[in-house]
Amino acid sequence: MKPQSEVSTVTKFEAKRDDYGEAVRALHAGTPLAQSMGVDLTSVEPGRVTAVMPLRPEFSQQHGVAHAGALASIADMVCGLAAYSLMDEHSSVMSVNINVSLMRPAGGERLRAEGWVVKAGRKIYFTEAEIFADDGPGERLTTKVSATMTWVAED
């Protein structure tokens, strides 16, 4: 067994299609919730997606910070897109389970969400995400997510 210092915590994945980046961006562009929330993809790699979202008042709760539903939504998006980036051209993706841990209130003007695949199976993809808020002199980690995605045959 390798000592802990030699164990890699980041798995590198290879896309099954050459146009994975365009496919991820097209799926994102065709998602009405993502568009209404103003979520923009900033990075797409095989098994990893980063997005930003303005924290507008309609996505806040009664204390003026991000609503848990908005945080869960952007996390679900980046996790699903990260899984989708590893699927072939006749595939789609759907969420099976999502667990959201709210570590601190997410305020500020924007959120940044990073989602990545932890393990890619034949039909099930285990993913994680972290959400950061720019509510101070820099970004702060506010939310950690684990989500399970499933492969769905595209019609």
Phi and psi in degrees as GROMACS dihedral restraints (atoms count N, CA, C in turn):
[ dihedral_restraints ]
;  ai    aj    ak    al  type     phi  dphi    fc
    3     4     5     6     1   -72.8    20    10
    4     5     6     7     1   146.2    20    10
    6     7     8     9     1   -62.3    20    10
    7     8     9    10     1   151.5    20    10
    9    10    11    12     1   -52.6    20    10
   10    11    12    13     1   -36.8    20    10
   12    13    14    15     1   -66.0    20    10
   13    14    15    16     1   -17.8    20    10
   15    16    17    18     1  -102.0    20    10
   16    17    18    19     1    -1.9    20    10
   18    19    20    21     1   -83.0    20    10
   19    20    21    22     1   124.2    20    10
   21    22    23    24     1   -75.1    20    10
   22    23    24    25     1   133.4    20    10
   24    25    26    27     1   -97.6    20    10
   25    26    27    28     1    -7.6    20    10
   27    28    29    30     1  -118.6    20    10
   28    29    30    31     1   121.3    20    10
   30    31    32    33     1   -92.3    20    10
   31    32    33    34     1   133.8    20    10
   33    34    35    36     1   -93.4    20    10
   34    35    36    37     1   131.1    20    10
   36    37    38    39     1  -114.7    20    10
   37    38    39    40     1   157.1    20    10
   39    40    41    42     1  -112.7    20    10
   40    41    42    43     1   136.5    20    10
   42    43    44    45     1   -71.8    20    10
   43    44    45    46     1   149.1    20    10
   45    46    47    48     1   -88.5    20    10
   46    47    48    49     1    -4.3    20    10
   48    49    50    51     1  -140.6    20    10
   49    50    51    52     1   146.4    20    10
   51    52    53    54     1   -67.5    20    10
   52    53    54    55     1   -31.0    20    10
   54    55    56    57     1   -98.0    20    10
   55    56    57    58     1    30.2    20    10
   57    58    59    60     1   -56.1    20    10
   58    59    60    61     1   -40.0    20    10
   60    61    62    63     1   -63.3    20    10
   61    62    63    64     1   -45.3    20    10
   63    64    65    66     1   -65.6    20    10
   64    65    66    67     1   -38.1    20    10
   66    67    68    69     1   -64.4    20    10
   67    68    69    70     1   -42.8    20    10
   69    70    71    72     1   -63.2    20    10
   70    71    72    73     1   -45.8    20    10
   72    73    74    75     1   -65.3    20    10
   73    74    75    76     1   -35.9    20    10
   75    76    77    78     1   -67.7    20    10
   76    77    78    79     1   -43.3    20    10
   78    79    80    81     1   -61.1    20    10
   79    80    81    82     1   -44.2    20    10
   81    82    83    84     1   -61.3    20    10
   82    83    84    85     1   -45.4    20    10
   84    85    86    87     1   -63.8    20    10
   85    86    87    88     1   -26.7    20    10
   87    88    89    90     1   -91.3    20    10
   88    89    90    91     1    10.1    20    10
   90    91    92    93     1  -101.0    20    10
   91    92    93    94     1   106.9    20    10
   93    94    95    96     1   -56.1    20    10
   94    95    96    97     1   -40.0    20    10
   96    97    98    99     1   -63.3    20    10
   97    98    99   100     1   -43.3    20    10
   99   100   101   102     1   -60.1    20    10
  100   101   102   103     1   -41.8    20    10
  102   103   104   105     1   -68.9    20    10
  103   104   105   106     1   -41.7    20    10
  105   106   107   108     1   -68.7    20    10
  106   107   108   109     1   -27.0    20    10
  108   109   110   111     1   -86.3    20    10
  109   110   111   112     1    -8.5    20    10
  111   112   113   114     1    74.0    20    10
  112   113   114   115     1    29.5    20    10
  114   115   116   117     1   -78.4    20    10
  115   116   117   118     1   124.8    20    10
  117   118   119   120     1  -114.4    20    10
  118   119   120   121     1   133.1    20    10
  120   121   122   123     1   -79.0    20    10
  121   122   123   124     1   132.7    20    10
  123   124   125   126     1  -111.2    20    10
  124   125   126   127     1   -19.5    20    10
  126   127   128   129     1  -155.1    20    10
  127   128   129   130     1   135.0    20    10
  129   130   131   132     1  -134.2    20    10
  130   131   132   133     1   119.3    20    10
  132   133   134   135     1  -131.1    20    10
  133   134   135   136     1   162.9    20    10
  135   136   137   138     1   -59.0    20    10
  136   137   138   139     1   114.7    20    10
  138   139   140   141     1    82.5    20    10
  139   140   141   142     1     9.0    20    10
  141   142   143   144     1  -151.1    20    10
  142   143   144   145     1   132.1    20    10
  144   145   146   147     1  -137.7    20    10
  145   146   147   148     1   139.3    20    10
  147   148   149   150     1  -123.3    20    10
  148   149   150   151     1   139.6    20    10
  150   151   152   153     1  -140.9    20    10
  151   152   153   154     1   156.9    20    10
  153   154   155   156     1  -124.7    20    10
  154   155   156   157     1   153.9    20    10
  156   157   158   159     1  -145.5    20    10
  157   158   159   160     1   131.7    20    10
  159   160   161   162     1   -68.5    20    10
  160   161   162   163     1   139.0    20    10
  162   163   164   165     1   -91.9    20    10
  163   164   165   166     1    83.3    20    10
  165   166   167   168     1   -82.0    20    10
  166   167   168   169     1   157.8    20    10
  168   169   170   171     1   -55.8    20    10
  169   170   171   172     1   -33.2    20    10
  171   172   173   174     1   -69.7    20    10
  172   173   174   175     1    -8.8    20    10
  174   175   176   177     1  -105.7    20    10
  175   176   177   178     1    13.4    20    10
  177   178   179   180     1  -105.5    20    10
  178   179   180   181     1   164.5    20    10
  180   181   182   183     1  -102.9    20    10
  181   182   183   184     1  -169.5    20    10
  183   184   185   186     1   -62.7    20    10
  184   185   186   187     1   -18.1    20    10
  186   187   188   189     1   -97.6    20    10
  187   188   189   190     1     3.2    20    10
  189   190   191   192     1    85.9    20    10
  190   191   192   193     1     6.2    20    10
  192   193   194   195     1  -105.4    20    10
  193   194   195   196     1   171.5    20    10
  195   196   197   198     1   -57.7    20    10
  196   197   198   199     1   136.0    20    10
  198   199   200   201     1   -71.8    20    10
  199   200   201   202     1   142.4    20    10
  201   202   203   204     1   -56.3    20    10
  202   203   204   205     1   -34.0    20    10
  204   205   206   207     1   -65.0    20    10
  205   206   207   208     1   -38.0    20    10
  207   208   209   210     1   -68.0    20    10
  208   209   210   211     1   -40.4    20    10
  210   211   212   213     1   -64.8    20    10
  211   212   213   214     1   -43.8    20    10
  213   214   215   216     1   -63.6    20    10
  214   215   216   217     1   -37.3    20    10
  216   217   218   219     1   -65.2    20    10
  217   218   219   220     1   -48.8    20    10
  219   220   221   222     1   -68.3    20    10
  220   221   222   223     1   -34.4    20    10
  222   223   224   225     1   -64.6    20    10
  223   224   225   226     1   -43.1    20    10
  225   226   227   228     1   -60.6    20    10
  226   227   228   229     1   -39.0    20    10
  228   229   230   231     1   -63.1    20    10
  229   230   231   232     1   -51.4    20    10
  231   232   233   234     1   -69.8    20    10
  232   233   234   235     1   -32.8    20    10
  234   235   236   237     1   -67.6    20    10
  235   236   237   238     1   -45.8    20    10
  237   238   239   240     1   -63.6    20    10
  238   239   240   241     1   -41.4    20    10
  240   241   242   243     1   -69.7    20    10
  241   242   243   244     1   -35.0    20    10
  243   244   245   246     1   -61.8    20    10
  244   245   246   247     1   -44.1    20    10
  246   247   248   249     1   -64.7    20    10
  247   248   249   250     1   -44.9    20    10
  249   250   251   252     1   -59.8    20    10
  250   251   252   253     1   -32.1    20    10
  252   253   254   255     1   -62.8    20    10
  253   254   255   256     1   -16.8    20    10
  255   256   257   258     1  -102.1    20    10
  256   257   258   259     1    -0.8    20    10
  258   259   260   261     1   -91.3    20    10
  259   260   261   262     1   158.6    20    10
  261   262   263   264     1   -79.5    20    10
  262   263   264   265     1   178.1    20    10
  264   265   266   267     1   -70.1    20    10
  265   266   267   268     1   -12.3    20    10
  267   268   269   270     1  -105.7    20    10
  268   269   270   271     1    33.5    20    10
  270   271   272   273     1  -126.4    20    10
  271   272   273   274     1   159.2    20    10
  273   274   275   276     1  -140.0    20    10
  274   275   276   277     1  -178.5    20    10
  276   277   278   279     1  -137.7    20    10
  277   278   279   280     1   146.3    20    10
  279   280   281   282     1  -142.0    20    10
  280   281   282   283     1   150.5    20    10
  282   283   284   285     1   -76.8    20    10
  283   284   285   286     1   141.2    20    10
  285   286   287   288     1  -108.8    20    10
  286   287   288   289     1   -41.8    20    10
  288   289   290   291     1  -153.7    20    10
  289   290   291   292     1   145.7    20    10
  291   292   293   294     1  -143.0    20    10
  292   293   294   295     1   131.5    20    10
  294   295   296   297     1  -120.6    20    10
  295   296   297   298     1   118.6    20    10
  297   298   299   300     1  -111.7    20    10
  298   299   300   301     1   123.5    20    10
  300   301   302   303     1  -110.4    20    10
  301   302   303   304     1   114.4    20    10
  303   304   305   306     1   -90.6    20    10
  304   305   306   307     1   109.2    20    10
  306   307   308   309     1   -87.8    20    10
  307   308   309   310     1   -33.6    20    10
  309   310   311   312     1  -161.2    20    10
  310   311   312   313     1   160.2    20    10
  312   313   314   315     1   -59.8    20    10
  313   314   315   316     1   142.6    20    10
  315   316   317   318     1  -106.5    20    10
  316   317   318   319     1   103.0    20    10
  318   319   320   321     1  -113.9    20    10
  319   320   321   322     1  -166.0    20    10
  321   322   323   324     1    98.3    20    10
  322   323   324   325     1  -161.4    20    10
  324   325   326   327     1  -101.9    20    10
  325   326   327   328     1   -20.0    20    10
  327   328   329   330     1  -152.9    20    10
  328   329   330   331     1   161.0    20    10
  330   331   332   333     1  -117.3    20    10
  331   332   333   334     1   147.4    20    10
  333   334   335   336     1  -123.8    20    10
  334   335   336   337     1   127.1    20    10
  336   337   338   339     1  -119.2    20    10
  337   338   339   340     1   132.4    20    10
  339   340   341   342     1  -117.3    20    10
  340   341   342   343     1   128.1    20    10
  342   343   344   345     1  -125.3    20    10
  343   344   345   346     1   143.2    20    10
  345   346   347   348     1  -148.3    20    10
  346   347   348   349     1   156.6    20    10
  348   349   350   351     1   -87.2    20    10
  349   350   351   352     1   131.1    20    10
  351   352   353   354     1   -92.4    20    10
  352   353   354   355     1   -45.3    20    10
  354   355   356   357     1  -144.4    20    10
  355   356   357   358     1   129.6    20    10
  357   358   359   360     1  -109.0    20    10
  358   359   360   361     1   114.3    20    10
  360   361   362   363     1   -96.7    20    10
  361   362   363   364     1  -168.3    20    10
  363   364   365   366     1   -69.8    20    10
  364   365   366   367     1   -38.9    20    10
  366   367   368   369     1  -127.5    20    10
  367   368   369   370     1   -19.3    20    10
  369   370   371   372     1  -113.5    20    10
  370   371   372   373     1   135.1    20    10
  372   373   374   375     1  -122.7    20    10
  373   374   375   376     1   124.1    20    10
  375   376   377   378     1   -95.0    20    10
  376   377   378   379     1   126.2    20    10
  378   379   380   381     1  -129.8    20    10
  379   380   381   382     1   163.9    20    10
  381   382   383   384     1  -139.2    20    10
  382   383   384   385     1   161.3    20    10
  384   385   386   387     1  -149.2    20    10
  385   386   387   388     1   155.6    20    10
  387   388   389   390     1  -131.5    20    10
  388   389   390   391     1   142.3    20    10
  390   391   392   393     1  -120.4    20    10
  391   392   393   394     1   134.0    20    10
  393   394   395   396     1  -118.5    20    10
  394   395   396   397     1   142.8    20    10
  396   397   398   399     1  -114.9    20    10
  397   398   399   400     1   144.8    20    10
  399   400   401   402     1   -96.0    20    10
  400   401   402   403     1    58.6    20    10
  402   403   404   405     1  -100.2    20    10
  403   404   405   406     1    26.1    20    10
  405   406   407   408     1  -166.0    20    10
  406   407   408   409     1  -149.0    20    10
  408   409   410   411     1   -68.7    20    10
  409   410   411   412     1   -11.2    20    10
  411   412   413   414     1  -162.0    20    10
  412   413   414   415     1  -173.9    20    10
  414   415   416   417     1   -78.0    20    10
  415   416   417   418     1   147.8    20    10
  417   418   419   420     1  -128.0    20    10
  418   419   420   421     1   138.4    20    10
  420   421   422   423     1   -67.7    20    10
  421   422   423   424     1   125.9    20    10
  423   424   425   426     1  -117.4    20    10
  424   425   426   427     1   -27.4    20    10
  426   427   428   429     1  -144.5    20    10
  427   428   429   430     1   137.2    20    10
  429   430   431   432     1  -122.2    20    10
  430   431   432   433     1   140.1    20    10
  432   433   434   435     1  -135.4    20    10
  433   434   435   436     1   141.3    20    10
  435   436   437   438     1  -123.1    20    10
  436   437   438   439     1   135.9    20    10
  438   439   440   441     1  -141.2    20    10
  439   440   441   442     1   146.7    20    10
  441   442   443   444     1  -111.0    20    10
  442   443   444   445     1   128.2    20    10
  444   445   446   447     1  -115.6    20    10
  445   446   447   448     1   153.6    20    10
  447   448   449   450     1  -125.4    20    10
  448   449   450   451     1   148.3    20    10
  450   451   452   453     1   -74.5    20    10
  451   452   453   454     1   138.5    20    10
  453   454   455   456     1  -131.1    20    10
  454   455   456   457     1   133.9    20    10
  456   457   458   459     1   -64.8    20    10
  457   458   459   460     1   131.3    20    10
  459   460   461   462     1   -80.1    20    10
  460   461   462   463     1   137.8    20    10
